[in-house]
């Protein structure tokens, strides 16, 4: 409905919020699409991610037409041509703690995060704050 350009602007908004809110020594990476990874050596920074979620979900509303904001969703045809209601953008964050001695490959970390994100989206919560150890 809003096109790729608006999607790119939403990704840029998130990147800017993460860069502003998190200390510069924390690694922020865009891993593709609308997915980011943050490697934190300071668990006290987790509350900063909560702040990013709140700011993103507030600021992203300006990307929508007034009628969609008031309705709280987009009402349009899906890919099969049927009318459907699509929710406005939200941000899902997943936290995983990695601890020695088990060292995970980037592939293992990526797969674990993808599983956690899928679980979170199924639960329809915005945040998944349970920290699980990978050790």
GINORRA-V318319 format. One record per backbone hydrogen bond with DSSP energy under -1.0 kcal/mol. CO is the residue of the C=O (numbers start at 0). NH is the residue of the N-H. E is the energy in kcal/mol with one decimal. If there is no record, write none. Layout:
CO_NH_E, CO_NH_E
This chain:
2_6_-1.5, 3_7_-2.7, 4_8_-2.1, 5_9_-2.1, 6_10_-2.0, 7_11_-2.3, 8_12_-2.5, 9_13_-2.1, 10_14_-2.3, 11_15_-2.6, 12_16_-2.5, 13_17_-2.7, 14_18_-2.3, 15_19_-2.2, 16_20_-2.6, 17_21_-2.2, 22_25_-2.0, 26_38_-2.2, 28_36_-2.9, 31_34_-2.7, 34_30_-1.7, 36_28_-3.2, 38_26_-1.7, 41_44_-2.4, 42_45_-1.7, 44_47_-1.3, 45_49_-1.4, 46_50_-1.6, 47_51_-2.0, 48_52_-2.4, 49_53_-2.2, 50_54_-2.6, 51_55_-3.1, 52_56_-2.6, 53_57_-1.3, 54_58_-3.1, 55_59_-2.9, 58_61_-1.3, 59_62_-1.9, 60_63_-1.5, 64_68_-2.3, 65_69_-2.7, 66_70_-1.8, 67_71_-2.3, 73_85_-3.2, 75_83_-2.8, 77_80_-1.9, 81_77_-3.0, 83_75_-2.2, 85_73_-3.3, 92_127_-1.3, 96_133_-1.6, 104_108_-2.3, 105_109_-2.6, 106_110_-2.6, 107_111_-2.3, 108_112_-2.6, 109_113_-2.3, 110_114_-2.1, 111_115_-2.4, 112_116_-2.6, 113_117_-2.2, 114_118_-2.3, 115_119_-2.4, 116_120_-2.5, 117_121_-1.8, 118_122_-1.7, 119_124_-1.2, 131_96_-2.2
